[in-house]
Amino acid sequence: MSVAGSTFGGQNTYLYDEFIEAPDLTPQEQHYENLKSFLQSYNEKIRNVQESLRDEVVTHGLYTKINNYSSTNTITTSDPIIQFHFTPIETLHYDELLQTEHAVLKKVLLVFAQLIEEMNFLISFAKNNLYSPLSIFGIQVEEEEDLEGEKQLQFGRAIPLLMDLWNFCARCNLVVKHTIQQLASLYNPQMLKDKQLSTFSSGVVHLDIVYQTLGNLLTVLITLDEIIIQNNNFQHYLTLYKRMISKVMSEPERYGTTKQNAGKIYYLLEKIEGDVLDDSIFKSCLNQAFDETIVYPGGSNNASTPTGNETPVSPTGEVSGEEIVNVTVQRNNVLKQEFEFQLKNYFSEIQNTFQNSLIVQLQVPNTPPTDIEKIEEFIGLTGLYILYVNLWMDHQSLKKFFKQIWEFQRKIPIIHLFGNTVFSPAEFLTTKIPDMMRIIGIKNPKKEIDSDRLRYLENLTKNFPIIISNLVLRIEVFQSRFESNLELIGKDSIALEATLILQGISLANQISYLIKTFFYIHILTGKSLNIEKVNYCCQAIEMLKSLEMSFVKKMTEQLGYHISVMLEFLTFKVQKFLTILRNRLSQTKKKQSNFDIDQLAGVLLSLHLLDSGSPSKKRLTLLKMALNVALFRTSGLFKDTEFFEVLENISKLEVLSNFTEHLYKYTDCSFLYWNRSIIPVFFGSIFENPSKVLQLTFMVKALQDPVYGILLSKRDASTPNGIHLKDGGKSLVDSYKNEIISHLTKNILDPLCQEIETDLRLNIHNANNNNDQLQKRKSVKGEALISTVKDVSLFFKTLQPMKFYDEYINVQKYVENYLSRTFYEFTVIANHDWKNYEEMRSLALQKYNLTLVNSYLPGQTLDQGLDVLEITRNIHTFVTKFSYHLNSNIFIEQPGKTDAKNLHVLNIRHVANSIRTHGTGIMNTTINFVYRYLGKKLYVFSQFLFDDHIKSLLIKDNRFYKEEALKLDNKFPFKKAKKLVKDIKNLGAASSGISYLDQFRLLITEIGNALGYVRMVRAGGLRYIADAIQFVPINSFPDIVDEEKSEGNEQNGPQEGGQEGNTDNTNNSGKVDANNISVLCKNIFSDETAEAANQLHQVVYNMTKISQSSKSDYFKTLETVFKNELQKEQNSHLKNFFIIIPALTLSFVDAMLISKDKMLRSGKEANFTDDGFALGVTFILKVLSQNGAFDSLHWFESVAKTLNEERNETRKKMSEVEKKKKVEDELQTMKLTLNRIDSYKREFELLFFSFSGAKVFFRD
């Protein structure tokens, strides 16, 4: 008998069987269409992400939208952008995996594997699609009014969900029935004579996984029953809806329907109530007929049962075309015995697990944590037991076993199922099989249940602090070991990491069980949680989410590789054991029995499954059943320890291959949605004790779980589950989010703002009062106020912005906005108190690291920096007192030229502000002033080079280089430049005390500073114009480009200051001038309006022209003017200027080294930049057309070569001196020499970079 698959569509529509006609597309075309659809959907998702990230940043006090969050803010979140999934994916079907020649074994395993997969699918479907909508049915937004008829509408919207539930339950009943019938066909006393099936029918092979999966499916049915029973809204809303339909049936014409149609709806409601809503889901599964006569059409060739060897005979004795198979369950004693064995074995496993569980063992610090707990599987065990009782109506055979179950349930009186639903084993057993209570002698089950719960609560409450303290220790030890980098890939390290992963998942499982049990045992007993208990619970939640964070941090590609190695290692250990077992089975007997053949086939199949692929869920299912066959006999083949080691390794394989699924299941805190009353208490305790502020991050993450675990669909994490509401449940998500943020604001953020404001005011108040007044006015109350201020700085030092659903909670930003707004408002009211608030702002930055907005309100125009017009008038003073930085394009005042404590800085923004104040006309004024100034300076420059002493030295050096260039490798010698410096120094010194060469260097630096000032004015003008016309499209003035292209138009067209010539409103081509608004608007607006518009247009036009025109390149203008003058015959003495540049660079480097050294010693003449020298030299070389001549010196290469030779020579001497004794002074001298050489080399490199950058401005 085979079980057909089922499909639950994405639209909550159930299909029993779906038959598809021959497809219109070929497989290749269908594959292409699927791939195309995938790429289109993926492209759409990527586009949405890009658009959301492109949105403008908007910050509003407390929180910031995720898709609008500023990239400048630091966000710490546990949600990784890229998530790794480590679950192996299987692409083969079961019949492809079952590679064995044993036909019967293959047939049996194939049938049960398909059944297990179907049951697992149903389990997964219920958890992902049914649990959440059923749990939140009837929940409404508190702000909405309860309108008349709203409940009926909500139930009407939920009818499709109930229909899906109805179909789902019918499918589950069918699968359970098929599973029991398949087991009855396999464990059949009639099959004992069949040698091929004797291994199974004799009861020596136990398919444990079939019963465990069947128990899990029964757990789902029990859970659905409990969710509906414990949600009173279903019965209440159904009653109202049925009453409404009854009214419609009485007056169908009034509502536009017929009585027959209304009756069908009423009948449907009765069926839903009877089959689904009346505690009947699990009951209907038990009450179905398992004994059945099945007719297979087509004869024995189509028989799919394990018997399959019987030829059907008609009553007349003829062979018919059909096969009739009678499946007997209730009279099958072999199956009954197997069922009893499985129940006892299953219960034994749960008991052994519980002995190592959290509640029992965690009070002992040295007890190792247990493996993955099976306490939740106790629900499935009770379901299987009740199924056993209903099948065979035998209350006496397992009387002793039931007593054990009853005693065991006292240790676990409740088990959390889902959301707000819990399972009470005692109540369940009492309700389903009340006769057993009488058999074991329990007269008053309810009283005994209540007493057991109170006893359990008392014991748990007493030991809860001990359990929490031991848990904290275990978590810290685990995290310190797990989060360490296990870089070595070896047997021991991989085994250790695998052990840690299993240990962490086990800890998460046990903590989750502890928290949920502690919460709901209080609810069932009617006991309230005090603040101390709430804090303990929140501490446990913090540990749970901390564990999750530890795993998330490790989920990288490296861990993926480690997981694969772990799985391979465990697989190898199992393979090693099975290989030995295979050899033993092959060599034991010459003639093998059927048991030997079956066992050997199971071993071979297990080896094939382990060797042919990764341990996916399908392979593990087949492997477990194959091992049940391979290991059913242990006598003389292997030891019990080896058997249990294999089972343990298989269990580890199953957990490690799906550890992320286990992790997120155990760390889910969705139950907090129904326990939100603890949130204000927890937030209040965090504010009262800021040292625990880190718990807030983990609690916010835990409070986010209900959004994705309950309120939103698990299929896409975006579709709301509240289908009973008009908006589909989106309002529930928003309401929950707003409630959490409201609690956070009320209990932490607002008190925190007030606390900090009070602290700042008290500190400033005490600082402003003198000591005498303070002593007189101190009071006990005042001292108490100051002493009660908490150390709330931890909220900003340790707490990062936290993600909550689609928002980020930024505590620091909230407080900063509050204080900035408060200080500003009070400053507006009392402007004379601005100084106090400025001091409070400074104190907030120093004490709490809060950056507040300046609340000072000036009584006059804001400072715009240095005035460009004033600088231009005093350009001769400015270039001597300021140093230029080429890369940043800024001027910095020299400390030695001022007595002020602060230094002035001039940048592009200051220039743009001045141009905005004075107009663009000052740009031309600046050029005129700089032109006159450069003319004076270049005259002095010419006089210096005209001096006979200087001229003779330069001619001498130039002749020397021309004659010795080839011998010098075309590199001007470093020594020759130093000799020139020395020769010029011997000529004497200027009146200021510095040498003539240094005075000449300063002259060139001042020329370069003037040129740097021109560059800055041009950049500031362009910035001002760009800001002023940023909304004006450039293509609005097409004739600007035409003017640039035509030289004639440039000469005859309008100038920068205005428009001249051609006053007839036409351009040169005879067409109407598009730039004359008065012509375009003629006869449309008044003359005054057209003239005003024309003036505005001309201003914008001129600005645009300046920004687009090449005439604003002032360097080119100055170069052209001075080049024509300085290259005349009368200035021929300037032709040797390039030969003095090496000496000038030496002077410049010496001066910079002295200035930078003074910076370290707080000297008055300190300076760190003087790029005006490089810019001045470059300009003069360009004007004199001596760039080629200077490049022929290869001066910077010569310097680098010389310094490297000196460095190598010094190092060589040091190595020789180190061999001697008592040479410390000499070594110290050599080290200083090396430092000097390095400093020279670094300064020359910086000069070379500045020189190269400056040459860019004067390229042809």
Number of C-alpha atoms within 10 A of each C-alpha: 18 15 14 11 15 16 15 17 9 9 8 14 14 18 15 14 10 9 5 6 6 7 8 8 10 10 10 9 11 13 12 12 13 12 11 12 12 12 12 12 11 12 12 12 12 12 12 12 12 12 11 13 16 11 11 11 14 14 16 11 16 21 22 21 17 17 18 16 20 16 9 6 11 11 16 13 16 17 12 10 7 8 11 14 15 20 18 15 12 13 10 10 12 19 14 8 19 22 15 15 11 16 11 15 21 20 16 19 20 19 20 23 21 20 24 24 17 20 24 16 17 22 19 14 15 20 16 16 20 20 22 24 22 23 23 24 23 22 14 18 16 9 7 8 9 11 7 8 11 15 20 21 15 20 24 17 17 20 16 15 20 20 17 19 23 20 17 22 23 17 19 23 22 15 23 22 19 18 24 20 20 22 23 24 24 24 28 25 18 14 19 16 11 13 13 20 22 22 23 23 25 17 19 15 21 20 20 17 17 21 22 19 19 24 24 23 26 28 24 25 26 22 24 28 20 21 25 21 16 13 19 12 17 19 15 14 20 20 14 15 21 17 14 14 20 17 13 19 21 12 14 17 11 10 10 8 13 15 16 11 12 18 15 11 16 19 13 14 20 15 13 18 18 14 19 22 22 15 18 18 26 24 18 16 20 21 13 13 11 20 17 13 11 12 13 18 14 12 19 19 13 13 21 14 19 18 17 15 11 12 15 17 15 13 8 7 8 9 13 17 14 19 23 19 19 12 19 17 24 17 13 17 15 19 23 18 13 20 19 18 15 19 21 17 13 19 21 12 13 19 17 13 16 20 12 17 25 22 20 12 17 23 18 12 15 10 10 13 19 20 21 20 21 18 19 18 19 23 24 24 26 21 25 23 23 17 20 20 17 16 19 14 12 11 15 13 11 16 14 11 16 20 16 13 20 16 12 17 18 18 15 20 21 22 22 21 22 19 20 19 20 20 19 18 22 21 15 16 20 15 11 14 15 14 12 17 18 12 14 14 10 12 11 10 16 13 9 14 19 14 14 18 20 19 14 17 19 12 12 18 15 11 14 20 16 16 24 20 17 16 21 15 11 19 19 14 11 18 16 11 14 20 12 9 8 16 9 9 12 11 11 10 14 19 17 16 18 20 15 16 20 20 19 25 27 22 27 27 24 24 23 22 20 20 19 20 20 19 20 19 21 16 12 14 13 10 13 11 15 10 13 11 16 18 17 17 23 21 20 21 23 21 25 27 25 22 21 22 17 17 20 17 12 15 18 16 13 11 16 16 12 19 21 16 18 23 21 18 17 19 20 15 16 21 20 13 16 22 16 13 19 20 11 15 17 15 9 12 10 7 9 14 11 14 20 18 18 23 25 24 21 27 25 21 26 28 23 17 22 18 14 10 14 19 27 17 17 21 22 20 21 23 24 19 22 26 24 20 26 27 20 16 15 12 8 8 14 15 11 11 9 13 13 11 15 21 15 15 17 22 15 21 21 17 19 24 22 18 20 20 14 16 21 14 15 21 23 22 24 21 22 20 20 12 12 15 10 16 20 17 16 23 22 16 19 20 20 16 13 17 15 14 20 16 22 21 21 23 22 21 23 23 22 22 20 22 24 20 22 26 27 22 20 17 10 9 14 13 16 24 30 30 24 26 24 13 11 14 24 18 18 23 21 13 16 19 18 12 13 18 18 14 18 22 17 15 21 20 23 14 14 21 20 14 16 20 18 14 20 19 15 17 14 15 12 12 11 11 12 9 11 8 10 14 10 8 11 10 11 8 9 11 10 10 13 13 10 10 13 16 15 20 19 15 23 18 11 10 18 20 21 21 23 22 18 11 18 21 21 23 23 24 22 21 24 21 19 20 24 19 15 14 25 20 13 14 20 14 10 10 16 11 14 20 13 16 23 18 15 22 22 18 16 21 13 11 12 18 15 21 18 21 15 14 21 17 13 10 7 6 6 8 10 13 15 16 17 23 17 10 15 22 14 12 20 18 12 19 24 18 16 23 26 28 18 21 10 9 16 18 27 19 20 22 19 13 13 13 9 9 7 9 13 15 15 20 19 22 18 20 27 26 21 23 23 15 11 14 13 21 11 17 22 16 14 20 22 13 17 22 19 10 15 20 14 11 17 17 11 14 17 16 12 18 21 16 11 10 13 19 16 13 16 21 16 12 18 17 11 13 20 12 11 13 16 10 9 12 12 16 21 27 20 19 11 15 21 15 12 21 21 14 15 18 15 11 13 13 15 12 8 7 9 12 20 20 26 20 16 16 21 18 20 25 25 29 29 28 29 28 25 26 29 21 19 22 26 24 19 23 28 21 18 24 21 15 11 14 15 10 8 13 9 14 9 12 16 11 15 19 13 12 18 16 11 11 11 10 13 15 10 12 18 15 14 18 13 11 12 11 9 13 9 9 16 15 15 10 7 9 9 14 18 16 19 18 20 22 16 16 16 11 10 10 12 11 13 10 14 20 17 13 15 19 15 12 15 17 13 17 21 21 22 22 22 20 19 15 16 11 15 19 13 18 18 15 14 17 16 13 12 17 16 11 13 20 15 10 9 9 14 13 16 20 18 20 21 23 24 20 17 23 21 23 22 18 17 22 19 14 14 19 17 15 19 17 16 16 14 9 10 10 15 15 15 20 22 17 18 24 24 30 27 25 29 25 24 24 24 23 20 19 21 23 16 19 16 11 15 19 12 14 21 15 21 19 11 18 22 17 15 17 17 15 12 15 19 13 11 17 16 11 13 17 11 10 16 13 9 9 7 10 11 12 9 13 16 12 12 18 15 12 16 18 13 14 17 15 15 20 18 14 17 19 15 15 20 15 12 21 20 14 16 23 17 10 15 16 8 6
